[in-house]
Amino acid sequence: MSDSGQVPWPPGLIRTERLLLREPETRDRTTFIELLASPEVHAYLGGPRPRDELEREMPEVPERRPGSFVVELDGAMIGQVLLRRATGHRRPAAVGKADLGYLFLPEVWGRGYATEACAAVLGWFDGVLPGEPVVLTTQSANVGSMRLAAKLGFTKVERFHAWGAEQWLGLRPPAT
């Protein structure tokens, strides 16, 4: 994670039954742009960014920072899982905790890849920082994200209004 000198970065490759999780590479730039410019991906995230702006501003190797995992299927990037410290979170219950986020291309939704990838990242996290809780925030209206949070063991801490919509803040207790 970006602020913790305790966590060795980058980690080794993380393999699941179907996926490979790794650091971002130059070849992922196009997919990062697709994720950030997608109206479907950003329906509950404040809307997409303009593609031309992303083309200009995206570094050659995107999101290369601790906690950023590319999710690869059959040699191609299909999404990103991100763990970062919630230092500026709007809710006191989240501040200072690890915050889980994810983006996946719409064409792979509904196949369990997000669950598989997030569970693998959380497993890695439990190994490097045992005893630390993780938070997740999503719009209450995002049914898919709410289901994923439940599958991953997050439970509601609170609901609150921000960014023009009701938000849900969940907590995954530390692994024991």
C-alpha positions, -999 to +999 in steps of 0.1 A: +000+000+000+012+034-009+019+047+026+032+016+044+069+010+044+060-024+060+046-039+028+071-052+003+063-039-032+059-051-058+047-085-046+052-116-066+026-126-091-007-136-076-024-165-094-059-177-089-078-205-107-084-183-137-066-150-132-031-134-128-027-103-106+004-083-113+018-048-114+007-025-143+028-025-174+031-003-205+008-027-225-021-020-200-024+017-209-051+012-235-072-008-211-068+017-182-081+044-206-110+022-216-119+016-179-117+053-170-136+065-201-164+039-198-198+052-190-209+017-178-178+013-154-183+048-140-221+048-137-218+048-099-184+066-097-193+101-108-192+095-146-164+087-170-135+110-179-131+123-214-110+099-236-090+126-252-080+140-217-070+105-206-049+099-238-030+132-230-026+126-193-022+089-188+015+080-182+031+053-203+029+029-174-004+037-156-012+033-119+023+020-110+021+024-073+018+001-042-016-015-039-024-013-077-030-047-092-038-054-128-062-083-133-052-104-163-072-132-180-056-152-207-028-126-212-051-095-214-060-070-188-096-071-178-096-049-147-079-034-117-080-040-080-067-012-058-059-011-021-050+022-006-050+038+028-082+058+033-064+090+046-089+116+033-121+096+035-153+114+043-163+090+070-144+088+103-150+050+105-129+046+074-100+070+080-066+052+082-079+018+072-071+000+040-097+008+013-106-017-014-116-005-049-120-023-083-128-016-119-136-042-145-144-040-182-182-044-187-177-073-211-164-095-182-191-086-156-211-114-141-185-141-144-170-139-109-137-124-119-141-094-095-149-117-066-119-140-075-095-111-079-106-091-049-105-122-027-069-129-039-058-093-031-074-095+003-056-128+010-023-112+000-031-082+023-039-105+052-005-121+048+015-089+047-005-069+072-023-094+094-048-079+119-058-049+097-094-043+087-104-032+052-132-008+042-152-006+010-174+023-001-200+020-029-232+036-039-262+018-023-278+017-058-249-004-072-264-038-067-235-057-082-210-040-059-232-045-029-233-083-037-196-084-041-190-067-008-212-093+009-194-122-008-161-108+004-172-105+040-179-068+043-207-057+066-224-024+068-209+003+091-231+031+078-250+047+050-243+083+042-250+108+015-221+120-007-214+128-044-252+132-050-262+097-039-266+074-009-233+056-002-227+024+017-196+020+039-187-016+047-160-031+069-142-064+066-127-073+100-091-084+103-084-120+094-078-142+124 
